[in-house]
Amino acid sequence: MANDRLGEDAEALWYVGPGRAEIRREPVAAPGPNEVRVRALHGAISRGTERLVLAGRVPAGEYARMRGPHMGGEFPFPVKYGYATVGRVEAGPDNLAGRTVFALHPHQSMFVLSAAAVTPVPDNVPPRRAVLAANMETALNATWDVAPGPSGRIAVVGAGVVGALVAGLCGRIPGTQVTLVDVQPSRAALAERLGVGFAVPPAAPQDCAFVFHTSASAAGLATALSVAADEGTIVELSWYGAGDVPVPLGGAFHSRRLRLISSQVGKVAPSRRAEFTHARRLAAAIDLLAEPALDALLSTPVAFHELPQQLPRLLAPEADVLCPLIDY
């Protein structure tokens, strides 16, 4: 076992009320057998989910399902939340000591976990880019949910982090024509980096066999339904929290025999469940982050200590930010 210093407290970000967060000190125990102590290097904020957490808009009926791994506190407040931290193992089993790892852990400068709860980051994936692992896992699971094959037209409505990752994965399928659709024309540069097409909603391609929706807006969902081909599949990845969202199921929805399905990362997609555990799926997602173009999703880093002041800006719906990156 490597160095197991004692007596150093960690610092953690807590959401303490609507629109308010603070950094709290908390003790960290020495790691036991088959545990690791991780010193955080980088983290990422999930703009959609953490906006709802900061606003106190997690539905009471979803409190149990929304608990993140290693979360502290209780919804709605105070709660220690987050699920994307990359760090270096300071103490633990020899096969992990000194390794860079990804953990589904809240925003915290240092923590102790079971060795099985961290995933090594390959040498060809830079630590900063590795913070996208949880988002890539969501995107990978969504493609498994419908398994588009070679050739055909695919649209992804919503050019946020998950939408961009879905588009990038679909763009790797031979012969596909993938279009990233977003209301912000500036996202065309991101689509170009990912090697896929781009369109604003009025110019979105029609007759798409598969449409992924990630914009978390009623207008985006309406666009997704409108661009699907007859008997096409629309995959809903957005999570709306406590909000109600109108869905245009009148008109030609039934006559066109459209299929609207949900995708959620909490369970491995049925098509891969016999082959993949959650741990193996996460490792596969991290391997997919070797693509340098994905650096375009990362924002200018924010220092961990500045998060309480910067969160309202980073999580504002109008902010032109993709993946807010934390530097510890």
C-alpha positions in Angstrom: 0.0 0.0 0.0 1.3 3.5 -0.9 1.5 6.5 1.4 -1.5 6.8 3.8 -1.1 10.2 5.4 -3.6 11.1 8.1 -5.0 14.3 9.5 -5.8 16.2 6.3 -9.4 17.5 5.7 -11.0 17.6 2.3 -13.1 20.4 0.9 -16.4 19.7 -0.7 -19.0 21.7 -2.6 -22.5 21.6 -1.0 -25.7 23.0 -2.5 -27.3 24.6 0.5 -30.4 26.5 -0.8 -32.0 27.7 -4.0 -29.2 29.3 -6.0 -26.7 29.0 -3.2 -23.7 26.7 -2.7 -20.7 26.7 -0.3 -17.5 24.9 0.3 -17.3 22.9 3.5 -14.4 21.1 5.2 -14.8 17.5 6.1 -12.5 14.8 7.5 -11.2 12.0 5.3 -10.4 8.7 6.9 -7.3 6.6 6.1 -8.1 4.0 3.4 -8.8 0.5 4.6 -8.0 -2.8 2.8 -9.2 -2.7 -0.8 -9.9 1.1 -0.6 -8.1 4.0 -2.3 -7.6 7.6 -1.3 -7.9 9.9 -4.4 -6.6 13.5 -4.7 -8.9 15.3 -7.2 -7.3 16.9 -10.3 -10.3 17.9 -12.4 -14.1 17.7 -12.3 -17.0 18.5 -14.5 -20.4 20.0 -13.8 -23.5 18.5 -15.4 -25.3 21.7 -16.5 -28.7 20.1 -16.9 -28.9 18.0 -13.8 -27.0 20.3 -11.4 -29.1 23.3 -12.6 -32.1 21.5 -11.2 -30.3 20.5 -8.0 -29.1 24.1 -7.4 -32.7 25.4 -8.0 -34.2 22.8 -5.7 -36.3 21.4 -8.5 -35.6 17.6 -8.0 -39.1 16.1 -7.7 -39.8 14.6 -4.3 -40.9 11.4 -6.0 -37.4 11.1 -7.5 -35.3 11.8 -4.5 -34.2 8.1 -4.1 -33.5 7.5 -7.8 -31.6 10.9 -8.1 -29.2 10.1 -5.4 -25.8 10.1 -6.9 -23.1 7.6 -5.9 -21.4 8.8 -2.7 -23.8 11.8 -2.4 -23.9 13.6 0.9 -27.0 15.1 2.6 -30.6 14.8 1.4 -32.7 16.5 -1.3 -33.6 19.2 -1.6 -30.9 20.8 0.6 -28.2 20.7 1.9 -26.8 18.2 -0.6 -23.3 17.3 -1.8 -23.8 16.4 -5.4 -21.9 15.7 -8.6 -20.7 12.7 -10.5 -17.6 13.5 -12.5 -14.2 13.6 -10.8 -10.8 12.7 -12.1 -7.9 12.3 -9.6 -4.8 10.5 -8.7 -4.6 7.6 -6.3 -2.4 8.6 -3.3 -2.9 5.5 -1.3 -4.4 2.1 -2.0 -3.6 -1.3 -3.6 -0.3 -1.5 -5.6 -2.1 -1.9 -8.9 -3.8 1.5 -8.5 -1.3 3.5 -6.5 -0.2 6.5 -8.5 -2.8 5.9 -11.3 -5.1 8.5 -12.7 -8.7 7.4 -12.2 -12.3 8.5 -12.8 -14.9 8.3 -10.0 -18.6 9.0 -9.9 -18.0 11.3 -6.9 -19.4 14.7 -5.9 -17.1 17.8 -6.2 -14.5 17.3 -3.5 -10.8 17.8 -3.2 -10.0 14.4 -1.7 -12.0 11.2 -0.9 -11.7 7.6 0.0 -13.6 4.9 -2.0 -13.7 1.2 -2.6 -11.0 0.3 -5.1 -13.8 -1.2 -7.2 -15.5 2.2 -7.4 -12.7 3.9 -9.4 -11.9 3.3 -13.1 -8.3 3.8 -14.4 -7.9 6.3 -17.1 -5.9 5.0 -20.1 -2.7 6.9 -20.9 -4.1 8.1 -24.3 -7.0 10.0 -22.5 -5.8 13.2 -20.9 -7.1 13.7 -17.3 -9.0 16.8 -18.2 -10.9 15.1 -21.1 -11.6 12.1 -18.8 -14.1 14.2 -16.9 -16.5 13.6 -19.8 -16.7 9.9 -18.8 -20.2 10.0 -17.2 -21.6 11.9 -20.2 -20.0 9.5 -22.7 -21.5 6.6 -20.7 -25.0 8.2 -21.1 -24.4 8.8 -24.8 -23.1 5.3 -25.4 -26.0 3.7 -23.6 -28.4 5.8 -25.7 -26.9 4.5 -28.9 -27.2 0.9 -27.5 -30.9 1.5 -26.8 -31.7 1.7 -30.5 -28.5 0.4 -32.2 -28.5 2.4 -35.5 -26.7 0.4 -38.2 -24.6 1.5 -41.2 -26.1 4.0 -43.6 -29.1 6.2 -43.0 -30.0 9.6 -41.7 -29.7 10.5 -38.0 -30.5 13.8 -36.3 -29.5 14.8 -32.8 -31.5 17.7 -31.5 -29.7 19.7 -28.8 -25.9 20.4 -29.1 -25.1 20.2 -25.4 -22.5 17.8 -24.1 -24.6 14.6 -24.3 -26.0 15.6 -27.7 -22.6 16.3 -29.1 -21.3 13.0 -27.8 -24.2 11.0 -29.3 -23.6 12.8 -32.6 -19.9 11.9 -32.5 -20.6 8.3 -31.8 -23.2 8.0 -34.5 -20.8 9.8 -36.9 -18.4 6.9 -36.5 -21.0 4.4 -38.0 -20.1 3.8 -41.6 -22.4 5.5 -44.2 -24.5 7.5 -41.7 -25.5 11.1 -42.4 -25.5 12.7 -38.9 -26.8 16.2 -38.3 -26.5 18.0 -35.0 -29.5 20.4 -34.6 -29.4 23.4 -32.3 -30.9 26.9 -32.0 -27.4 28.4 -31.6 -25.7 28.8 -35.0 -22.3 29.0 -33.2 -22.6 25.3 -32.5 -21.8 24.6 -36.2 -18.1 24.9 -35.3 -18.5 22.1 -32.7 -20.3 19.9 -35.3 -17.5 20.4 -37.7 -14.9 19.4 -35.1 -16.9 16.2 -34.5 -17.1 15.5 -38.2 -20.9 15.7 -38.5 -23.4 18.1 -40.1 -25.2 21.0 -38.5 -28.5 22.7 -38.9 -30.7 25.2 -37.0 -34.2 23.7 -36.4 -36.0 25.3 -39.4 -33.3 23.8 -41.7 -33.1 20.4 -40.0 -33.1 17.4 -42.3 -36.3 15.5 -42.6 -37.1 11.7 -42.7 -34.5 10.7 -40.2 -34.7 7.0 -39.2 -33.3 7.8 -35.7 -33.6 11.1 -33.8 -32.0 11.7 -30.4 -33.4 14.5 -28.3 -31.2 16.1 -25.6 -32.3 19.8 -25.5 -34.6 19.5 -22.4 -37.1 21.8 -24.1 -40.6 21.4 -25.4 -39.5 23.1 -28.6 -36.6 20.7 -29.1 -38.9 17.7 -28.6 -41.4 19.1 -31.1 -38.5 19.4 -33.6 -37.3 15.9 -32.9 -40.8 14.5 -33.6 -41.1 16.6 -36.8 -37.9 15.4 -38.4 -38.4 11.7 -37.9 -39.2 9.5 -40.8 -42.4 7.5 -41.0 -42.0 4.7 -38.4 -38.9 6.4 -37.2 -37.6 6.2 -33.6 -37.2 9.3 -31.3 -35.0 8.7 -28.3 -35.6 11.1 -25.4 -32.5 11.7 -23.3 -33.6 14.9 -21.6 -34.6 15.0 -18.0 -37.0 17.8 -17.0 -37.0 17.5 -13.2 -40.2 18.8 -11.7 -41.4 20.5 -14.9 -44.3 19.4 -17.1 -43.5 19.4 -20.8 -46.1 19.4 -23.6 -45.6 16.7 -26.2 -47.2 17.1 -29.7 -48.8 13.7 -30.1 -51.7 14.9 -32.2 -51.5 15.6 -36.0 -49.6 12.9 -37.8 -47.9 11.2 -34.8 -50.1 8.1 -34.9 -50.6 7.9 -38.7 -46.8 8.1 -39.2 -46.4 5.4 -36.5 -43.6 7.2 -34.7 -41.9 5.5 -31.8 -40.9 7.7 -28.8 -38.8 5.9 -26.2 -36.8 7.0 -23.1 -33.1 6.4 -22.5 -31.6 6.7 -19.1 -28.1 5.7 -17.9 -29.2 4.1 -14.6 -29.5 0.7 -16.3 -27.4 -0.9 -19.0 -29.3 -0.9 -22.3 -31.2 -4.2 -22.7 -29.3 -5.0 -25.9 -26.0 -5.1 -24.0 -27.1 -6.1 -20.5 -26.0 -9.7 -20.9 -22.5 -8.6 -21.9 -21.8 -5.4 -20.0 -21.9 -4.6 -16.3 -22.0 -0.9 -15.2 -18.3 -1.0 -14.5 -17.4 -2.4 -17.9 -19.7 0.1 -19.6 -18.0 3.0 -17.9 -14.5 1.6 -18.8 -15.7 1.4 -22.5 -17.0 5.0 -22.3 -13.6 6.2 -21.0 -11.8 4.4 -23.9 -14.0 6.3 -26.3 -12.6 9.6 -25.0 -9.3 9.1 -26.8 -10.7 11.3 -29.6 -8.9 14.7 -29.4 -11.9 16.5 -31.0 -13.8 16.1 -27.8 -11.7 18.8 -26.2 -14.0 21.2 -27.9 -16.6 20.3 -25.3 -14.6 21.5 -22.4 -14.9 25.1 -21.1 -12.2 27.4 -19.7 -11.4 25.8 -16.3 -12.8 27.3 -13.1 -10.9 27.0 -9.9 -12.7 24.8 -7.3 -12.7 27.5 -4.7 -14.5 29.8 -7.1 -17.5 27.5 -7.7 -19.9 29.0 -5.1 -19.6 32.4 -6.9 -19.4 31.0 -10.5 -22.2 28.4 -10.4 -25.1 30.8 -11.2 -23.3 32.0 -14.2 -22.2 28.5 -15.4 -25.6 27.0 -14.9 -27.7 29.8 -16.4 -29.8 28.5 -19.3 -28.5 31.3 -21.6 -24.8 30.6 -20.8 -22.9 29.5 -23.9 -21.0 26.9 -21.9 -20.8 23.2 -22.8 -19.0 21.2 -20.1 -17.9 23.5 -17.1 -14.5 22.2 -16.2 -13.2 22.3 -12.6 -9.5 22.5 -11.7 -8.6 21.6 -8.2 
